[in-house]
Amino acid sequence: MTRPPYKLTAGQRKLRRIFHKLVVLLLLGGVAAGLISADRFGFFGKRKPDDLLRYHNRAFYVPKVVDGDTLDVAIADEWQAHPQTRLRLWGVDTPETVKPNSPVQHFGPEASAFTKKQTLGQEVRLELLAHQTRDKYGRVLAYVYLPDGRMLNRVLIAQGFGYADPRFEHPHKADFTRAMKEAQKEGLGLWKNLKNEDLPYYMTPPKKSKR
């Protein structure tokens, strides 16, 4: 005599569906954890650096100043495989002096000289932002604090050696903009004899359309 097929009750079918979902979620979680671990250990390419742990709120000696808003500190950059770490100052843009295929810009040498005077051969303290620690060139983005406690980024803007860069969001953006407007109003530094053609492209007034 043939035994009739066993039928699951509605409750049993519900429990089976829940069990299957849990199994799938556990499998997906395991795969995700494996991928994260593989990424951390560099299986998908260069390992992401822990810049906050390495640089944030630490002081370093400055052996080289590249220009007004770029300098090196004496700690190896393992991510870039360099014996020193190159910094780009958050929120300030000084006129170019060493950019390839570009002329030296208005007040660029003065800005470079100022940063050298303030930092070269000194120890500076760095502050990084958790949401973005590097720029597209791999340089560490930082607020740089001078030995006297002043923030170099803001000092450059307030004394007319650089522009408050409007292109990127950061906590001091509004304050930097106010400092720039005050320097512009007082005609400090680069603002004293500035021409429209000296302005960076992101600050050039839009051309009026002809009708």
BABA-465760 format. One line per 2 residues: number of its first residue (from 1); their letters; for each residue x, z, y of N, C-alpha, C. Coordinates in Angstrom, 1 decimal. Layout:
BEGIN
NUM	A	X Z Y X Z Y X Z Y  ...
END
This chain:
BEGIN
1	MT	0.8 0.0 -1.2 0.0 0.0 0.0 0.9 0.0 1.2  0.6 -0.9 2.1 1.4 -1.1 3.4 1.1 0.0 4.4
3	RP	2.1 0.7 4.9 1.9 1.7 5.9 1.6 1.1 7.2  0.6 1.5 7.9 0.3 0.9 9.3 1.4 1.2 10.2
5	PY	1.8 0.3 11.1 2.9 0.5 12.1 2.6 1.7 12.9  3.6 2.5 13.2 3.5 3.7 14.0 3.3 3.3 15.5
7	KL	2.3 3.9 16.1 2.1 3.6 17.5 2.4 4.8 18.3  3.1 4.5 19.4 3.5 5.6 20.4 2.3 5.9 21.2
9	TA	2.2 7.2 21.5 1.2 7.6 22.5 1.6 7.2 23.9  0.7 7.3 24.8 1.0 7.0 26.2 2.1 7.9 26.8
11	GQ	2.1 9.2 26.4 3.1 10.1 26.8 4.4 9.8 26.3  4.5 9.4 25.0 5.8 9.0 24.4 6.4 7.8 25.0
13	RK	5.5 6.8 25.3 6.0 5.6 26.0 6.5 5.9 27.4  5.9 6.8 28.1 6.4 7.2 29.4 7.8 7.8 29.3
15	LR	7.9 8.7 28.3 9.2 9.4 28.1 10.3 8.4 27.7  9.9 7.4 26.9 10.9 6.4 26.5 11.4 5.6 27.7
17	RI	10.4 5.2 28.6 10.8 4.5 29.8 11.7 5.3 30.7  11.4 6.6 30.9 12.3 7.5 31.7 13.6 7.6 31.1
19	FH	13.7 7.7 29.8 15.0 7.8 29.1 15.8 6.6 29.3  15.2 5.4 29.2 15.9 4.1 29.4 16.5 4.0 30.8
21	KL	15.6 4.5 31.8 16.1 4.4 33.2 17.3 5.3 33.4  17.3 6.5 32.8 18.4 7.5 32.9 19.6 6.9 32.3
23	VV	19.5 6.2 31.2 20.7 5.6 30.5 21.3 4.6 31.4  20.4 3.7 32.0 20.9 2.7 32.9 21.6 3.3 34.1
25	LL	21.0 4.3 34.7 21.6 4.9 35.9 22.9 5.5 35.6  23.0 6.2 34.4 24.3 6.8 34.0 25.4 5.7 33.8
27	LL	25.0 4.6 33.2 25.9 3.5 33.0 26.4 2.9 34.3  25.4 2.7 35.2 25.8 2.2 36.5 26.7 3.1 37.3
29	GG	26.4 4.4 37.2 27.2 5.4 37.9 28.6 5.4 37.3  28.7 5.3 36.0 30.0 5.3 35.4 30.9 4.1 35.8
31	VA	30.2 2.9 35.9 30.9 1.7 36.4 31.3 1.8 37.8  30.4 2.4 38.7 30.8 2.6 40.1 32.0 3.5 40.2
33	AG	32.0 4.6 39.5 33.1 5.6 39.5 34.4 4.9 39.1  34.3 4.1 38.1 35.5 3.4 37.6 36.0 2.4 38.6
35	LI	35.1 1.7 39.3 35.6 0.8 40.3 36.2 1.5 41.5  35.6 2.6 41.9 36.2 3.4 43.0 37.6 3.9 42.6
37	SA	37.7 4.4 41.4 39.0 4.9 41.0 40.0 3.8 40.9  39.6 2.7 40.4 40.5 1.5 40.4 41.0 1.1 41.7
39	DR	40.0 1.1 42.7 40.4 0.7 44.1 41.4 1.7 44.7  41.1 3.0 44.4 42.0 4.1 45.0 43.4 3.9 44.4
41	FG	43.6 3.5 43.2 44.9 3.4 42.6 45.5 2.0 42.8  44.8 1.1 43.6 45.4 -0.2 43.9 45.2 -1.3 42.9
43	FF	44.3 -1.2 42.0 44.1 -2.2 41.0 43.5 -3.5 41.6  42.9 -3.4 42.8 42.3 -4.6 43.5 43.1 -5.0 44.7
45	GK	44.4 -4.6 44.7 45.2 -4.9 45.8 45.9 -3.7 46.4  46.3 -3.8 47.6 47.0 -2.7 48.2 46.1 -1.5 48.4
47	RK	46.6 -0.3 48.1 45.9 0.9 48.1 45.6 1.3 49.6  44.3 1.7 49.8 43.9 2.0 51.2 44.6 3.3 51.6
49	PD	45.2 3.4 52.7 45.9 4.6 53.1 45.0 5.7 53.6  45.4 6.9 53.4 44.7 8.0 54.0 45.3 8.4 55.3
51	DL	45.0 7.6 56.3 45.6 7.7 57.6 45.3 9.1 58.3  44.1 9.6 58.1 43.7 10.8 58.7 44.6 12.0 58.2
53	LR	44.9 12.0 57.0 45.7 13.0 56.4 47.2 12.9 56.8  47.6 11.6 57.0 49.0 11.4 57.3 49.3 11.5 58.8
55	YH	48.4 11.1 59.7 48.7 11.1 61.1 47.9 12.0 62.0  46.6 12.2 61.6 45.7 12.9 62.6 46.2 14.3 62.9
57	NR	46.2 14.6 64.2 46.5 15.9 64.8 48.0 16.4 64.4  48.8 15.4 64.2 50.2 15.7 63.9 51.1 15.1 65.0
59	AF	52.3 15.7 65.2 53.2 15.3 66.3 54.4 14.5 65.7  54.8 13.4 66.4 55.9 12.6 65.9 56.8 12.1 67.0
61	YV	58.0 11.9 66.7 59.0 11.4 67.6 58.8 10.0 67.9  59.0 9.5 69.1 58.8 8.1 69.5 60.2 7.5 69.7
63	PK	60.6 6.6 68.7 61.9 5.9 68.8 61.8 4.6 69.6  60.6 4.0 69.7 60.5 2.7 70.3 59.2 2.5 71.0
65	VV	59.2 1.9 72.2 58.0 1.5 72.9 58.0 0.0 73.0  56.9 -0.6 72.5 56.8 -2.1 72.4 56.4 -2.6 73.8
67	DG	55.3 -2.1 74.3 54.8 -2.4 75.6 53.9 -1.2 76.1  53.1 -1.5 77.1 52.3 -0.3 77.6 51.4 0.3 76.7
69	DT	50.8 -0.4 75.8 49.8 0.2 74.9 50.2 0.2 73.4  51.4 -0.1 73.1 51.9 -0.1 71.7 53.2 0.5 71.6
71	LD	53.4 1.4 70.6 54.6 2.1 70.4 54.8 2.5 69.0  56.0 2.9 68.6 56.3 3.3 67.2 56.5 4.8 67.2
73	VA	56.1 5.4 66.0 56.5 6.8 65.8 57.3 6.9 64.5  58.1 7.9 64.4 59.1 8.0 63.4 58.5 8.7 62.1
75	IA	57.6 7.9 61.5 57.1 8.2 60.1 56.9 6.9 59.4  57.3 6.8 58.2 57.1 5.6 57.5 55.7 5.2 57.3
77	DE	55.4 3.9 57.5 54.1 3.4 57.3 54.0 2.8 55.8  53.6 3.6 54.9 53.6 3.1 53.5 52.6 1.9 53.3
79	WQ	51.6 1.8 54.1 50.6 0.7 54.0 51.2 -0.6 54.4  52.0 -0.6 55.4 52.7 -1.8 55.9 54.1 -1.9 55.4
81	AH	54.6 -0.9 54.6 55.9 -0.9 54.1 57.0 -1.0 55.2  56.8 -0.3 56.3 57.7 -0.2 57.4 58.3 1.2 57.5
83	PQ	59.6 1.3 57.9 60.2 2.6 58.1 59.6 3.4 59.2  58.9 2.8 60.1 58.2 3.5 61.2 56.7 3.0 61.3
85	TR	55.9 3.8 62.0 54.5 3.4 62.1 54.2 2.9 63.5  53.6 1.8 63.6 53.3 1.2 64.9 51.9 1.6 65.3
87	LR	51.8 2.1 66.5 50.5 2.6 67.1 49.9 1.6 68.1  48.6 1.5 68.1 47.9 0.8 69.2 47.0 1.9 69.8
89	LW	47.1 2.0 71.2 46.3 3.0 71.9 44.9 2.7 71.9  44.0 3.6 71.5 42.6 3.4 71.5 42.1 3.2 73.0
91	GV	41.3 2.2 73.2 40.4 2.1 74.4 41.1 1.7 75.7  42.4 1.4 75.6 43.2 0.9 76.8 43.9 -0.4 76.5
93	DT	43.9 -1.3 77.4 44.6 -2.6 77.2 45.5 -2.8 78.4  46.8 -2.8 78.2 47.7 -3.0 79.3 48.1 -4.5 79.3
95	PE	48.6 -5.0 80.5 49.0 -6.4 80.5 50.1 -6.7 79.6  50.0 -7.9 79.0 51.0 -8.3 78.0 52.4 -8.5 78.6
97	TV	53.4 -8.2 77.7 54.8 -8.5 78.1 55.6 -9.1 76.9  55.1 -8.9 75.7 55.9 -9.4 74.5 55.0 -10.3 73.6
99	KP	53.8 -10.6 74.0 52.9 -11.4 73.1 53.5 -12.8 72.9  53.6 -13.3 71.7 54.2 -14.6 71.4 53.4 -15.7 72.1
101	NS	54.1 -16.7 72.7 53.5 -17.8 73.3 52.6 -17.5 74.5  52.9 -16.3 75.1 52.1 -15.9 76.3 53.0 -15.4 77.4
103	PV	52.7 -15.8 78.6 53.6 -15.4 79.7 53.5 -13.8 80.0  54.4 -13.3 80.6 54.4 -11.9 81.0 53.3 -11.8 82.1
105	QH	52.3 -10.9 81.9 51.2 -10.8 82.8 51.4 -9.8 83.9  50.6 -9.9 84.9 50.6 -9.1 86.1 50.7 -7.6 85.8
107	FG	51.7 -6.9 86.3 51.9 -5.5 86.1 52.2 -5.1 84.7  52.5 -6.1 83.8 52.9 -5.7 82.5 54.2 -4.9 82.4
109	PE	55.3 -5.4 83.0 56.5 -4.7 83.0 56.4 -3.2 83.5  55.6 -3.0 84.5 55.4 -1.7 85.1 54.7 -0.8 84.1
111	AS	53.7 -1.3 83.4 53.0 -0.6 82.4 53.9 -0.2 81.2  54.8 -1.1 80.8 55.7 -0.8 79.7 56.7 0.2 80.1
113	AF	57.2 0.1 81.4 58.2 1.1 81.9 57.6 2.5 82.0  56.3 2.5 82.4 55.6 3.8 82.5 55.5 4.5 81.1
115	TK	55.0 3.7 80.1 54.9 4.3 78.8 56.2 4.7 78.2  57.3 4.0 78.4 58.6 4.3 78.0 59.1 5.7 78.6
117	KQ	58.8 5.8 79.9 59.2 7.0 80.6 58.5 8.2 80.1  57.2 8.0 79.7 56.4 9.2 79.3 56.6 9.5 77.8
119	TL	57.1 8.6 77.0 57.1 8.8 75.5 58.4 8.6 74.8  59.2 7.7 75.3 60.4 7.4 74.5 61.4 8.6 74.4
121	GQ	61.7 8.9 73.1 62.5 10.0 72.9 61.8 11.4 72.9  60.5 11.3 73.0 59.7 12.5 73.1 58.8 12.6 71.8
123	EV	58.2 13.8 71.6 57.3 14.0 70.5 55.9 13.9 71.1  55.0 13.1 70.5 53.6 13.0 70.9 52.7 13.4 69.8
125	RL	51.5 13.8 70.1 50.5 14.2 69.1 49.5 13.1 69.0  49.0 12.9 67.8 48.1 11.8 67.6 46.7 12.3 67.2
127	EL	45.7 11.6 67.7 44.3 11.9 67.2 43.8 10.5 66.8  43.2 10.5 65.6 42.6 9.3 65.0 41.1 9.5 64.9
129	LA	40.4 8.4 64.7 39.0 8.4 64.5 38.7 8.0 63.1  37.8 8.8 62.4 37.6 8.6 61.0 37.0 7.3 60.7
131	HQ	36.1 6.7 61.6 35.4 5.5 61.3 36.3 4.3 61.4  37.5 4.4 62.1 38.4 3.2 62.1 39.8 3.7 62.5
133	TR	40.7 3.6 61.5 42.0 4.1 61.8 43.1 3.0 62.0  42.7 1.8 61.8 43.6 0.6 62.0 42.9 -0.5 62.7
135	DK	43.7 -1.4 63.4 43.2 -2.6 64.0 43.4 -3.7 63.0  43.0 -4.9 63.4 43.1 -6.1 62.5 44.5 -6.5 62.2
137	YG	45.5 -6.0 63.0 46.9 -6.3 62.7 47.5 -5.2 61.8  46.8 -4.2 61.4 47.3 -3.1 60.6 48.0 -2.0 61.4
139	RV	47.9 -2.0 62.7 48.5 -0.9 63.5 47.5 0.3 63.5  48.1 1.5 63.5 47.3 2.7 63.5 46.7 2.9 64.9
141	LA	45.4 3.0 65.0 44.7 3.3 66.3 44.7 4.8 66.6  45.1 5.1 67.8 45.3 6.5 68.1 45.1 6.9 69.6
143	YV	44.6 8.1 69.8 44.8 8.7 71.1 46.1 9.4 71.1  46.9 9.2 72.1 48.3 9.8 72.1 48.4 10.8 73.2
145	YL	48.8 12.0 72.8 48.9 13.1 73.7 50.3 13.4 74.0  50.6 13.5 75.3 52.0 13.7 75.8 52.4 15.1 75.6
147	PD	53.7 15.4 75.7 54.1 16.8 75.6 53.5 17.8 76.6  53.0 17.3 77.8 52.4 18.2 78.7 50.9 18.3 78.5
149	GR	50.4 17.7 77.4 49.0 17.8 77.0 48.1 16.7 77.5  48.5 15.8 78.4 47.7 14.7 78.9 47.6 13.7 77.8
151	ML	46.4 13.0 77.9 46.2 11.8 76.9 46.8 10.6 77.6  47.7 10.0 77.0 48.4 8.8 77.5 47.4 7.6 77.8
153	NR	46.5 7.5 76.8 45.5 6.4 77.0 44.8 6.5 78.3  44.3 7.6 78.7 43.6 7.8 79.9 44.5 7.8 81.1
155	VL	45.7 8.3 81.0 46.6 8.3 82.1 46.9 6.9 82.5  47.1 6.0 81.6 47.4 4.6 81.9 46.3 4.0 82.7
157	IA	45.1 4.3 82.3 43.9 3.7 83.0 43.8 4.4 84.4  43.9 5.7 84.5 43.6 6.4 85.7 44.7 6.1 86.8
159	QG	45.9 5.8 86.3 47.0 5.5 87.3 47.2 4.0 87.5  46.3 3.2 87.0 46.3 1.8 87.3 47.3 0.9 86.5
161	FG	47.7 1.4 85.3 48.6 0.7 84.5 47.9 -0.1 83.4  46.6 0.0 83.2 45.9 -0.7 82.2 44.4 -0.7 82.5
163	YA	43.7 -1.4 81.6 42.2 -1.6 81.7 41.5 -0.7 80.7  40.3 -0.2 81.0 39.5 0.4 80.0 38.9 -0.7 79.2
165	DP	39.3 -0.8 78.0 38.9 -2.0 77.1 37.4 -1.8 76.7  36.5 -2.7 77.1 35.1 -2.6 76.8 34.7 -3.1 75.5
167	RF	35.6 -3.7 74.7 35.2 -4.5 73.5 35.0 -3.6 72.3  35.4 -2.3 72.3 35.3 -1.5 71.1 34.7 -0.1 71.5
169	EH	33.8 0.4 70.6 33.2 1.7 70.9 34.1 2.8 70.4  34.1 3.8 71.2 34.9 5.0 70.9 34.4 6.2 71.8
171	PH	34.7 7.4 71.4 34.1 8.6 72.1 34.5 8.7 73.6  35.6 8.2 74.0 36.1 8.3 75.4 35.8 7.1 76.2
173	KA	35.0 6.2 75.7 34.8 4.9 76.4 34.2 5.1 77.8  33.2 5.9 77.9 32.5 6.1 79.2 33.5 6.7 80.2
175	DF	34.3 7.7 79.8 35.2 8.4 80.6 36.3 7.4 81.1  36.8 6.6 80.2 37.8 5.6 80.5 37.3 4.7 81.5
177	TR	36.1 4.2 81.4 35.5 3.3 82.3 35.4 3.9 83.7  35.0 5.2 83.8 34.9 5.9 85.1 36.3 6.0 85.7
179	AM	37.3 6.3 84.9 38.7 6.4 85.4 39.2 5.1 85.9  38.8 4.0 85.3 39.2 2.7 85.7 38.6 2.3 87.1
181	KE	37.3 2.6 87.2 36.6 2.3 88.4 37.2 3.1 89.6  37.6 4.3 89.3 38.2 5.1 90.4 39.6 4.6 90.8
183	AQ	40.4 4.1 89.8 41.7 3.5 90.1 41.5 2.2 90.9  40.5 1.5 90.5 40.2 0.2 91.2 39.8 0.5 92.6
185	KE	39.0 1.5 92.8 38.5 1.8 94.2 39.7 2.2 95.1  40.6 3.0 94.5 41.8 3.4 95.3 42.9 2.4 95.3
187	GL	42.8 1.3 94.6 43.8 0.3 94.7 45.1 0.7 94.0  45.0 1.5 92.9 46.2 2.0 92.3 46.8 0.9 91.3
189	GL	48.1 0.9 91.2 48.8 0.1 90.2 48.5 -1.3 90.3  48.0 -1.8 89.1 47.7 -3.3 89.0 46.6 -3.7 89.9
191	WK	45.7 -2.8 90.4 44.6 -3.1 91.2 45.0 -3.5 92.6  46.2 -3.1 93.0 46.6 -3.3 94.4 46.6 -4.8 94.9
193	NL	47.2 -5.6 94.1 47.3 -7.0 94.4 46.8 -7.9 93.3  45.7 -7.4 92.7 45.2 -8.2 91.5 44.4 -9.4 92.0
195	KN	44.6 -10.5 91.3 43.8 -11.7 91.5 42.9 -11.9 90.3  41.8 -12.7 90.5 40.9 -12.9 89.4 41.6 -13.5 88.1
197	ED	42.6 -14.4 88.4 43.3 -15.0 87.3 44.2 -14.0 86.5  44.4 -12.9 87.1 45.2 -11.9 86.4 44.4 -11.0 85.4
199	LP	43.1 -11.1 85.6 42.2 -10.2 84.7 42.2 -10.8 83.3  42.1 -9.9 82.3 41.9 -10.3 80.9 40.6 -11.0 80.8
201	YY	40.5 -11.9 79.8 39.3 -12.7 79.6 38.0 -11.9 79.6  38.0 -10.8 79.0 36.8 -10.0 78.8 36.3 -9.3 80.1
203	MT	37.1 -9.4 81.1 36.7 -8.8 82.4 36.6 -9.9 83.5  36.8 -11.1 83.2 36.7 -12.2 84.1 35.2 -12.4 84.5
205	PP	34.8 -12.4 85.8 33.4 -12.7 86.1 32.9 -14.0 85.6  31.7 -14.0 85.1 31.2 -15.3 84.6 31.1 -16.3 85.7
207	KK	31.4 -17.6 85.4 31.3 -18.6 86.4 29.8 -19.0 86.6  29.5 -19.2 87.9 28.1 -19.5 88.2 27.8 -21.0 87.8
209	SK	26.7 -21.2 87.2 26.4 -22.6 86.8 25.9 -23.4 88.0  26.4 -24.7 88.1 26.0 -25.5 89.2 24.6 -26.2 88.9
211	R	23.8 -26.2 89.9 22.5 -26.8 89.8 22.4 -28.1 90.5
END
